[in-house]
Amino acid sequence: MAILSLEGAEQKRTSGTLTRSLDVARPAEAAFALICEIEKWPVWLSFLKSARRIDSGPIGLESEVALRSAIPGEPEEFYEVDRFLSGHMISFVGVYSIRRRIDFRVEEKSASCRVVVRIDYPAYGGVLGTLYDRITSRRRLEAALGDSLIHFKGLVEFASAKDELLEDF
């Protein structure tokens, strides 16, 4: 059994942005397909309580989603796809605040891919508000994002192994 670790994971800190990436030993199509299944996000994104599509049809530009944070009492937030490149990139921007953004990018390698996730959210309250956010919420979100990517990697890499596990029975 393979042990999932943060080997190959990168973390980048910039003002107001969290970025994490992780190599996945599956083709980019498999990783991008799981990213596009919005309703499954709470399974691997631990900081979400629920995620749902507001519109119907295939996901693409101007598709709308509603996300609820795992933080109790947080209201549901609405996002719209503002950038979409099938099999490569999907970017969500907040409907009511363009400063809220979630980007997923899948970079194709030979038989594997790299998944890059970037989350932007505003910290209000000036310098003290930003400092307070860095000490409290942002640290937990960074850790949750790293853990979520490892869980995502496990879901994508071992999705094809489901049938192999039951071969002997």
Phi, psi and omega in degrees: 000135181281143177259127180275131179218178180274013176299133181083357179273144178237146178232135182228130179250127170224168182298117176077005184231136171247129179228130175225149176218155182206139177280137180238131183273050177215160178298156182300328181298320180294317179293316182293324178298320178291323177298322183285351176272082187304319183297340180269358181304316181298341177294321183244342175263097189293342181272006176249139176267323178208154177212134180210151174280138177271323179258175179246175180094181180291149180287139181188195179304139179068009171293147183242141178228155175240128182238139175239127180290157178284352178286122181302137178088352179288136179284162176291138180247143182251136180231156178229142177286119179249346174221133181211126174226106189308128179081358185228311189210141172219132185230129180250136176238143180298136180292320183263347179215110181289354176281347176267124184211143174229121180241136173238130177229135179243119181257120182287133170242193183300284179250005182228185178208168175241129178257127180242127179241132177232129179238127174243131171212146184281149171244114183269160177107016178070210184295317181293320178297319178294317178296315179299318178297318179297324182283327186253274190297315186296323179296317179293321179293322176299314180295317180295322179294319177297314178296322181296321179294324177295319177296319177301315179302315179297318180296318182287313185291325185259006178296325181281346183273356182303312182289327180294329181293330184260009182300322184285346185265000000 
